[in-house]
Amino acid sequence: MINAVIDYAIHMIDLDGRVLTWNAGAVRLKGYSAEEITGQSFTRFYTSEDIRAELPQKALRTARETGRV
């Protein structure tokens, strides 16, 4: 059912920020196929400025604390 959703990017990452799942909406909206992005770091979704500001690390902390970002 989740893979049928095309209006929203739905994906899961592991505790280290690697992409585990990738739905059809994520393909459509983010432009990566599941084969391209699965196993890759979710930091690909952040700008270099965001990375310097440690936004990916903050997102991982939030995900660990709340179960989602």
PDB file of N, CA, C and O in Angstrom:
ATOM      1  N   MET A   1       0.822  -1.186   0.000  1.00  0.00           N
ATOM      2  CA  MET A   1       0.000   0.000   0.000  1.00  0.00           C
ATOM      3  C   MET A   1       0.875   1.262   0.000  1.00  0.00           C
ATOM      4  O   MET A   1       0.591   2.209  -0.734  1.00  0.00           O
ATOM      5  N   ILE A   2       1.919   1.279   0.805  1.00  0.00           N
ATOM      6  CA  ILE A   2       2.788   2.457   0.872  1.00  0.00           C
ATOM      7  C   ILE A   2       3.440   2.725  -0.472  1.00  0.00           C
ATOM      8  O   ILE A   2       3.582   3.882  -0.870  1.00  0.00           O
ATOM      9  N   ASN A   3       3.838   1.675  -1.177  1.00  0.00           N
ATOM     10  CA  ASN A   3       4.491   1.885  -2.466  1.00  0.00           C
ATOM     11  C   ASN A   3       3.536   2.482  -3.493  1.00  0.00           C
ATOM     12  O   ASN A   3       3.987   3.099  -4.457  1.00  0.00           O
ATOM     13  N   ALA A   4       2.236   2.315  -3.311  1.00  0.00           N
ATOM     14  CA  ALA A   4       1.261   2.877  -4.245  1.00  0.00           C
ATOM     15  C   ALA A   4       1.082   4.386  -4.069  1.00  0.00           C
ATOM     16  O   ALA A   4       0.529   5.043  -4.951  1.00  0.00           O
ATOM     17  N   VAL A   5       1.536   4.940  -2.958  1.00  0.00           N
ATOM     18  CA  VAL A   5       1.414   6.374  -2.704  1.00  0.00           C
ATOM     19  C   VAL A   5       2.414   7.107  -3.599  1.00  0.00           C
ATOM     20  O   VAL A   5       3.617   6.852  -3.533  1.00  0.00           O
ATOM     21  N   ILE A   6       1.913   8.012  -4.428  1.00  0.00           N
ATOM     22  CA  ILE A   6       2.806   8.743  -5.332  1.00  0.00           C
ATOM     23  C   ILE A   6       2.881  10.237  -5.044  1.00  0.00           C
ATOM     24  O   ILE A   6       3.705  10.937  -5.633  1.00  0.00           O
ATOM     25  N   ASP A   7       2.042  10.729  -4.155  1.00  0.00           N
ATOM     26  CA  ASP A   7       2.039  12.157  -3.852  1.00  0.00           C
ATOM     27  C   ASP A   7       2.948  12.525  -2.676  1.00  0.00           C
ATOM     28  O   ASP A   7       3.158  13.706  -2.398  1.00  0.00           O
ATOM     29  N   TYR A   8       3.482  11.520  -1.993  1.00  0.00           N
ATOM     30  CA  TYR A   8       4.343  11.750  -0.836  1.00  0.00           C
ATOM     31  C   TYR A   8       5.551  10.834  -0.902  1.00  0.00           C
ATOM     32  O   TYR A   8       5.440   9.663  -1.267  1.00  0.00           O
ATOM     33  N   ALA A   9       6.701  11.377  -0.546  1.00  0.00           N
ATOM     34  CA  ALA A   9       7.905  10.553  -0.436  1.00  0.00           C
ATOM     35  C   ALA A   9       7.883   9.894   0.933  1.00  0.00           C
ATOM     36  O   ALA A   9       7.927  10.577   1.957  1.00  0.00           O
ATOM     37  N   ILE A  10       7.816   8.574   0.952  1.00  0.00           N
ATOM     38  CA  ILE A  10       7.809   7.818   2.197  1.00  0.00           C
ATOM     39  C   ILE A  10       9.005   6.881   2.164  1.00  0.00           C
ATOM     40  O   ILE A  10       9.131   6.043   1.271  1.00  0.00           O
ATOM     41  N   HIS A  11       9.878   7.035   3.145  1.00  0.00           N
ATOM     42  CA  HIS A  11      11.031   6.150   3.222  1.00  0.00           C
ATOM     43  C   HIS A  11      11.428   5.974   4.682  1.00  0.00           C
ATOM     44  O   HIS A  11      11.094   6.785   5.546  1.00  0.00           O
ATOM     45  N   MET A  12      12.141   4.903   4.920  1.00  0.00           N
ATOM     46  CA  MET A  12      12.650   4.624   6.256  1.00  0.00           C
ATOM     47  C   MET A  12      14.172   4.617   6.193  1.00  0.00           C
ATOM     48  O   MET A  12      14.771   4.243   5.185  1.00  0.00           O
ATOM     49  N   ILE A  13      14.784   5.045   7.304  1.00  0.00           N
ATOM     50  CA  ILE A  13      16.237   4.990   7.423  1.00  0.00           C
ATOM     51  C   ILE A  13      16.585   4.187   8.672  1.00  0.00           C
ATOM     52  O   ILE A  13      15.762   4.038   9.576  1.00  0.00           O
ATOM     53  N   ASP A  14      17.811   3.672   8.712  1.00  0.00           N
ATOM     54  CA  ASP A  14      18.254   2.980   9.920  1.00  0.00           C
ATOM     55  C   ASP A  14      18.846   4.001  10.892  1.00  0.00           C
ATOM     56  O   ASP A  14      18.869   5.197  10.603  1.00  0.00           O
ATOM     57  N   LEU A  15      19.316   3.535  12.024  1.00  0.00           N
ATOM     58  CA  LEU A  15      19.841   4.440  13.055  1.00  0.00           C
ATOM     59  C   LEU A  15      21.102   5.184  12.635  1.00  0.00           C
ATOM     60  O   LEU A  15      21.482   6.175  13.258  1.00  0.00           O
ATOM     61  N   ASP A  16      21.748   4.702  11.576  1.00  0.00           N
ATOM     62  CA  ASP A  16      22.931   5.383  11.058  1.00  0.00           C
ATOM     63  C   ASP A  16      22.613   6.311   9.890  1.00  0.00           C
ATOM     64  O   ASP A  16      23.514   6.937   9.331  1.00  0.00           O
ATOM     65  N   GLY A  17      21.331   6.403   9.518  1.00  0.00           N
ATOM     66  CA  GLY A  17      20.929   7.309   8.451  1.00  0.00           C
ATOM     67  C   GLY A  17      20.984   6.714   7.056  1.00  0.00           C
ATOM     68  O   GLY A  17      20.936   7.452   6.072  1.00  0.00           O
ATOM     69  N   ARG A  18      21.084   5.393   6.948  1.00  0.00           N
ATOM     70  CA  ARG A  18      21.064   4.747   5.629  1.00  0.00           C
ATOM     71  C   ARG A  18      19.628   4.453   5.230  1.00  0.00           C
ATOM     72  O   ARG A  18      18.831   3.995   6.049  1.00  0.00           O
ATOM     73  N   VAL A  19      19.302   4.714   3.979  1.00  0.00           N
ATOM     74  CA  VAL A  19      17.946   4.503   3.469  1.00  0.00           C
ATOM     75  C   VAL A  19      17.664   3.003   3.384  1.00  0.00           C
ATOM     76  O   VAL A  19      18.427   2.246   2.784  1.00  0.00           O
ATOM     77  N   LEU A  20      16.552   2.589   3.997  1.00  0.00           N
ATOM     78  CA  LEU A  20      16.148   1.184   3.990  1.00  0.00           C
ATOM     79  C   LEU A  20      15.018   0.905   3.006  1.00  0.00           C
ATOM     80  O   LEU A  20      15.032  -0.100   2.296  1.00  0.00           O
ATOM     81  N   THR A  21      14.042   1.806   2.973  1.00  0.00           N
ATOM     82  CA  THR A  21      12.898   1.628   2.072  1.00  0.00           C
ATOM     83  C   THR A  21      12.658   2.912   1.303  1.00  0.00           C
ATOM     84  O   THR A  21      13.049   3.995   1.740  1.00  0.00           O
ATOM     85  N   TRP A  22      12.007   2.782   0.144  1.00  0.00           N
ATOM     86  CA  TRP A  22      11.831   3.916  -0.775  1.00  0.00           C
ATOM     87  C   TRP A  22      10.584   3.659  -1.600  1.00  0.00           C
ATOM     88  O   TRP A  22      10.550   2.703  -2.376  1.00  0.00           O
ATOM     89  N   ASN A  23       9.551   4.493  -1.453  1.00  0.00           N
ATOM     90  CA  ASN A  23       8.308   4.236  -2.176  1.00  0.00           C
ATOM     91  C   ASN A  23       8.269   4.949  -3.529  1.00  0.00           C
ATOM     92  O   ASN A  23       9.169   5.718  -3.869  1.00  0.00           O
ATOM     93  N   ALA A  24       7.213   4.678  -4.288  1.00  0.00           N
ATOM     94  CA  ALA A  24       7.054   5.275  -5.625  1.00  0.00           C
ATOM     95  C   ALA A  24       6.978   6.800  -5.555  1.00  0.00           C
ATOM     96  O   ALA A  24       7.471   7.488  -6.449  1.00  0.00           O
ATOM     97  N   GLY A  25       6.367   7.326  -4.501  1.00  0.00           N
ATOM     98  CA  GLY A  25       6.311   8.775  -4.339  1.00  0.00           C
ATOM     99  C   GLY A  25       7.692   9.380  -4.152  1.00  0.00           C
ATOM    100  O   GLY A  25       7.966  10.473  -4.648  1.00  0.00           O
ATOM    101  N   ALA A  26       8.561   8.675  -3.441  1.00  0.00           N
ATOM    102  CA  ALA A  26       9.932   9.152  -3.257  1.00  0.00           C
ATOM    103  C   ALA A  26      10.672   9.154  -4.590  1.00  0.00           C
ATOM    104  O   ALA A  26      11.442  10.071  -4.877  1.00  0.00           O
ATOM    105  N   VAL A  27      10.439   8.127  -5.402  1.00  0.00           N
ATOM    106  CA  VAL A  27      11.051   8.100  -6.739  1.00  0.00           C
ATOM    107  C   VAL A  27      10.593   9.321  -7.521  1.00  0.00           C
ATOM    108  O   VAL A  27      11.405  10.027  -8.118  1.00  0.00           O
ATOM    109  N   ARG A  28       9.307   9.561  -7.514  1.00  0.00           N
ATOM    110  CA  ARG A  28       8.726  10.671  -8.285  1.00  0.00           C
ATOM    111  C   ARG A  28       9.200  12.033  -7.773  1.00  0.00           C
ATOM    112  O   ARG A  28       9.534  12.908  -8.571  1.00  0.00           O
ATOM    113  N   LEU A  29       9.231  12.217  -6.461  1.00  0.00           N
ATOM    114  CA  LEU A  29       9.523  13.527  -5.893  1.00  0.00           C
ATOM    115  C   LEU A  29      11.020  13.793  -5.691  1.00  0.00           C
ATOM    116  O   LEU A  29      11.472  14.930  -5.831  1.00  0.00           O
ATOM    117  N   LYS A  30      11.777  12.761  -5.366  1.00  0.00           N
ATOM    118  CA  LYS A  30      13.208  12.949  -5.088  1.00  0.00           C
ATOM    119  C   LYS A  30      14.088  12.628  -6.290  1.00  0.00           C
ATOM    120  O   LYS A  30      15.211  13.124  -6.385  1.00  0.00           O
ATOM    121  N   GLY A  31      13.584  11.796  -7.218  1.00  0.00           N
ATOM    122  CA  GLY A  31      14.317  11.527  -8.438  1.00  0.00           C
ATOM    123  C   GLY A  31      15.276  10.359  -8.402  1.00  0.00           C
ATOM    124  O   GLY A  31      15.900  10.051  -9.418  1.00  0.00           O
ATOM    125  N   TYR A  32      15.412   9.712  -7.287  1.00  0.00           N
ATOM    126  CA  TYR A  32      16.273   8.534  -7.192  1.00  0.00           C
ATOM    127  C   TYR A  32      15.431   7.272  -7.295  1.00  0.00           C
ATOM    128  O   TYR A  32      14.348   7.202  -6.714  1.00  0.00           O
ATOM    129  N   SER A  33      15.915   6.276  -8.027  1.00  0.00           N
ATOM    130  CA  SER A  33      15.244   4.978  -8.004  1.00  0.00           C
ATOM    131  C   SER A  33      15.574   4.305  -6.678  1.00  0.00           C
ATOM    132  O   SER A  33      16.538   4.678  -6.009  1.00  0.00           O
ATOM    133  N   ALA A  34      14.774   3.317  -6.301  1.00  0.00           N
ATOM    134  CA  ALA A  34      15.035   2.580  -5.063  1.00  0.00           C
ATOM    135  C   ALA A  34      16.409   1.928  -5.109  1.00  0.00           C
ATOM    136  O   ALA A  34      17.112   1.886  -4.099  1.00  0.00           O
ATOM    137  N   GLU A  35      16.792   1.425  -6.262  1.00  0.00           N
ATOM    138  CA  GLU A  35      18.096   0.766  -6.404  1.00  0.00           C
ATOM    139  C   GLU A  35      19.249   1.751  -6.196  1.00  0.00           C
ATOM    140  O   GLU A  35      20.289   1.382  -5.651  1.00  0.00           O
ATOM    141  N   GLU A  36      19.068   2.990  -6.625  1.00  0.00           N
ATOM    142  CA  GLU A  36      20.114   4.011  -6.486  1.00  0.00           C
ATOM    143  C   GLU A  36      20.307   4.455  -5.039  1.00  0.00           C
ATOM    144  O   GLU A  36      21.435   4.694  -4.607  1.00  0.00           O
ATOM    145  N   ILE A  37      19.215   4.566  -4.292  1.00  0.00           N
ATOM    146  CA  ILE A  37      19.286   5.224  -2.991  1.00  0.00           C
ATOM    147  C   ILE A  37      19.308   4.267  -1.811  1.00  0.00           C
ATOM    148  O   ILE A  37      19.852   4.613  -0.762  1.00  0.00           O
ATOM    149  N   THR A  38      18.738   3.083  -1.943  1.00  0.00           N
ATOM    150  CA  THR A  38      18.710   2.142  -0.829  1.00  0.00           C
ATOM    151  C   THR A  38      20.141   1.807  -0.402  1.00  0.00           C
ATOM    152  O   THR A  38      20.979   1.444  -1.227  1.00  0.00           O
ATOM    153  N   GLY A  39      20.398   1.933   0.874  1.00  0.00           N
ATOM    154  CA  GLY A  39      21.735   1.694   1.422  1.00  0.00           C
ATOM    155  C   GLY A  39      22.607   2.932   1.468  1.00  0.00           C
ATOM    156  O   GLY A  39      23.671   2.918   2.086  1.00  0.00           O
ATOM    157  N   GLN A  40      22.171   3.999   0.823  1.00  0.00           N
ATOM    158  CA  GLN A  40      22.931   5.254   0.808  1.00  0.00           C
ATOM    159  C   GLN A  40      22.543   6.113   2.011  1.00  0.00           C
ATOM    160  O   GLN A  40      21.497   5.903   2.625  1.00  0.00           O
ATOM    161  N   SER A  41      23.388   7.067   2.334  1.00  0.00           N
ATOM    162  CA  SER A  41      23.126   7.968   3.450  1.00  0.00           C
ATOM    163  C   SER A  41      22.017   8.965   3.102  1.00  0.00           C
ATOM    164  O   SER A  41      21.950   9.485   1.988  1.00  0.00           O
ATOM    165  N   PHE A  42      21.165   9.210   4.070  1.00  0.00           N
ATOM    166  CA  PHE A  42      20.098  10.193   3.874  1.00  0.00           C
ATOM    167  C   PHE A  42      20.631  11.615   3.785  1.00  0.00           C
ATOM    168  O   PHE A  42      19.868  12.535   3.490  1.00  0.00           O
ATOM    169  N   THR A  43      21.925  11.819   4.034  1.00  0.00           N
ATOM    170  CA  THR A  43      22.497  13.160   3.913  1.00  0.00           C
ATOM    171  C   THR A  43      22.442  13.668   2.473  1.00  0.00           C
ATOM    172  O   THR A  43      22.618  14.862   2.232  1.00  0.00           O
ATOM    173  N   ARG A  44      22.197  12.768   1.512  1.00  0.00           N
ATOM    174  CA  ARG A  44      22.037  13.206   0.115  1.00  0.00           C
ATOM    175  C   ARG A  44      20.870  14.191  -0.042  1.00  0.00           C
ATOM    176  O   ARG A  44      20.820  14.937  -1.020  1.00  0.00           O
ATOM    177  N   PHE A  45      19.958  14.197   0.892  1.00  0.00           N
ATOM    178  CA  PHE A  45      18.783  15.063   0.813  1.00  0.00           C
ATOM    179  C   PHE A  45      19.040  16.447   1.402  1.00  0.00           C
ATOM    180  O   PHE A  45      18.150  17.297   1.402  1.00  0.00           O
ATOM    181  N   TYR A  46      20.243  16.672   1.901  1.00  0.00           N
ATOM    182  CA  TYR A  46      20.589  17.931   2.547  1.00  0.00           C
ATOM    183  C   TYR A  46      21.585  18.718   1.705  1.00  0.00           C
ATOM    184  O   TYR A  46      22.411  18.141   0.998  1.00  0.00           O
ATOM    185  N   THR A  47      21.497  20.030   1.789  1.00  0.00           N
ATOM    186  CA  THR A  47      22.475  20.889   1.122  1.00  0.00           C
ATOM    187  C   THR A  47      23.778  20.866   1.916  1.00  0.00           C
ATOM    188  O   THR A  47      23.805  20.430   3.067  1.00  0.00           O
ATOM    189  N   SER A  48      24.841  21.333   1.302  1.00  0.00           N
ATOM    190  CA  SER A  48      26.126  21.393   2.013  1.00  0.00           C
ATOM    191  C   SER A  48      26.037  22.331   3.213  1.00  0.00           C
ATOM    192  O   SER A  48      26.688  22.093   4.230  1.00  0.00           O
ATOM    193  N   GLU A  49      25.244  23.389   3.106  1.00  0.00           N
ATOM    194  CA  GLU A  49      25.057  24.307   4.241  1.00  0.00           C
ATOM    195  C   GLU A  49      24.358  23.602   5.395  1.00  0.00           C
ATOM    196  O   GLU A  49      24.725  23.779   6.557  1.00  0.00           O
ATOM    197  N   ASP A  50      23.344  22.798   5.066  1.00  0.00           N
ATOM    198  CA  ASP A  50      22.633  22.034   6.100  1.00  0.00           C
ATOM    199  C   ASP A  50      23.570  21.041   6.783  1.00  0.00           C
ATOM    200  O   ASP A  50      23.504  20.848   7.997  1.00  0.00           O
ATOM    201  N   ILE A  51      24.430  20.422   6.005  1.00  0.00           N
ATOM    202  CA  ILE A  51      25.373  19.457   6.568  1.00  0.00           C
ATOM    203  C   ILE A  51      26.345  20.167   7.504  1.00  0.00           C
ATOM    204  O   ILE A  51      26.645  19.667   8.589  1.00  0.00           O
ATOM    205  N   ARG A  52      26.839  21.338   7.084  1.00  0.00           N
ATOM    206  CA  ARG A  52      27.736  22.107   7.962  1.00  0.00           C
ATOM    207  C   ARG A  52      27.023  22.531   9.250  1.00  0.00           C
ATOM    208  O   ARG A  52      27.650  22.618  10.306  1.00  0.00           O
ATOM    209  N   ALA A  53      25.736  22.789   9.165  1.00  0.00           N
ATOM    210  CA  ALA A  53      24.953  23.173  10.344  1.00  0.00           C
ATOM    211  C   ALA A  53      24.510  21.961  11.164  1.00  0.00           C
ATOM    212  O   ALA A  53      23.788  22.102  12.151  1.00  0.00           O
ATOM    213  N   GLU A  54      24.951  20.764  10.746  1.00  0.00           N
ATOM    214  CA  GLU A  54      24.678  19.506  11.436  1.00  0.00           C
ATOM    215  C   GLU A  54      23.192  19.148  11.483  1.00  0.00           C
ATOM    216  O   GLU A  54      22.743  18.477  12.413  1.00  0.00           O
ATOM    217  N   LEU A  55      22.437  19.588  10.493  1.00  0.00           N
ATOM    218  CA  LEU A  55      21.013  19.252  10.454  1.00  0.00           C
ATOM    219  C   LEU A  55      20.757  17.751  10.310  1.00  0.00           C
ATOM    220  O   LEU A  55      19.822  17.244  10.931  1.00  0.00           O
ATOM    221  N   PRO A  56      21.553  17.011   9.513  1.00  0.00           N
ATOM    222  CA  PRO A  56      21.310  15.566   9.468  1.00  0.00           C
ATOM    223  C   PRO A  56      21.486  14.896  10.834  1.00  0.00           C
ATOM    224  O   PRO A  56      20.689  14.035  11.207  1.00  0.00           O
ATOM    225  N   GLN A  57      22.512  15.281  11.571  1.00  0.00           N
ATOM    226  CA  GLN A  57      22.727  14.703  12.887  1.00  0.00           C
ATOM    227  C   GLN A  57      21.579  15.036  13.833  1.00  0.00           C
ATOM    228  O   GLN A  57      21.154  14.196  14.627  1.00  0.00           O
ATOM    229  N   LYS A  58      21.084  16.263  13.742  1.00  0.00           N
ATOM    230  CA  LYS A  58      19.952  16.670  14.575  1.00  0.00           C
ATOM    231  C   LYS A  58      18.713  15.862  14.211  1.00  0.00           C
ATOM    232  O   LYS A  58      17.953  15.458  15.092  1.00  0.00           O
ATOM    233  N   ALA A  59      18.505  15.623  12.921  1.00  0.00           N
ATOM    234  CA  ALA A  59      17.364  14.826  12.481  1.00  0.00           C
ATOM    235  C   ALA A  59      17.470  13.397  13.004  1.00  0.00           C
ATOM    236  O   ALA A  59      16.471  12.819  13.432  1.00  0.00           O
ATOM    237  N   LEU A  60      18.674  12.823  12.972  1.00  0.00           N
ATOM    238  CA  LEU A  60      18.856  11.465  13.505  1.00  0.00           C
ATOM    239  C   LEU A  60      18.574  11.418  14.998  1.00  0.00           C
ATOM    240  O   LEU A  60      17.955  10.469  15.478  1.00  0.00           O
ATOM    241  N   ARG A  61      19.016  12.422  15.736  1.00  0.00           N
ATOM    242  CA  ARG A  61      18.722  12.466  17.176  1.00  0.00           C
ATOM    243  C   ARG A  61      17.221  12.513  17.409  1.00  0.00           C
ATOM    244  O   ARG A  61      16.699  11.800  18.266  1.00  0.00           O
ATOM    245  N   THR A  62      16.523  13.356  16.643  1.00  0.00           N
ATOM    246  CA  THR A  62      15.072  13.450  16.782  1.00  0.00           C
ATOM    247  C   THR A  62      14.423  12.117  16.454  1.00  0.00           C
ATOM    248  O   THR A  62      13.511  11.679  17.155  1.00  0.00           O
ATOM    249  N   ALA A  63      14.887  11.470  15.395  1.00  0.00           N
ATOM    250  CA  ALA A  63      14.329  10.172  15.011  1.00  0.00           C
ATOM    251  C   ALA A  63      14.544   9.132  16.110  1.00  0.00           C
ATOM    252  O   ALA A  63      13.648   8.339  16.397  1.00  0.00           O
ATOM    253  N   ARG A  64      15.717   9.134  16.718  1.00  0.00           N
ATOM    254  CA  ARG A  64      15.984   8.179  17.805  1.00  0.00           C
ATOM    255  C   ARG A  64      15.082   8.444  19.001  1.00  0.00           C
ATOM    256  O   ARG A  64      14.626   7.510  19.659  1.00  0.00           O
ATOM    257  N   GLU A  65      14.825   9.718  19.282  1.00  0.00           N
ATOM    258  CA  GLU A  65      14.029  10.092  20.451  1.00  0.00           C
ATOM    259  C   GLU A  65      12.527   9.905  20.231  1.00  0.00           C
ATOM    260  O   GLU A  65      11.804   9.523  21.152  1.00  0.00           O
ATOM    261  N   THR A  66      12.059  10.175  19.008  1.00  0.00           N
ATOM    262  CA  THR A  66      10.618  10.183  18.780  1.00  0.00           C
ATOM    263  C   THR A  66      10.120   9.099  17.819  1.00  0.00           C
ATOM    264  O   THR A  66       8.923   8.820  17.749  1.00  0.00           O
ATOM    265  N   GLY A  67      11.060   8.491  17.078  1.00  0.00           N
ATOM    266  CA  GLY A  67      10.671   7.465  16.121  1.00  0.00           C
ATOM    267  C   GLY A  67      10.349   7.996  14.742  1.00  0.00           C
ATOM    268  O   GLY A  67       9.984   7.225  13.854  1.00  0.00           O
ATOM    269  N   ARG A  68      10.479   9.312  14.542  1.00  0.00           N
ATOM    270  CA  ARG A  68      10.230   9.897  13.219  1.00  0.00           C
ATOM    271  C   ARG A  68      10.831  11.282  13.123  1.00  0.00           C
ATOM    272  O   ARG A  68      11.188  11.903  14.124  1.00  0.00           O
ATOM    273  N   VAL A  69      10.934  11.751  11.882  1.00  0.00           N
ATOM    274  CA  VAL A  69      11.425  13.107  11.625  1.00  0.00           C
ATOM    275  C   VAL A  69      10.452  13.774  10.695  1.00  0.00           C
ATOM    276  O   VAL A  69      10.646  14.933  10.326  1.00  0.00           O
TER     277      VAL A  69
END
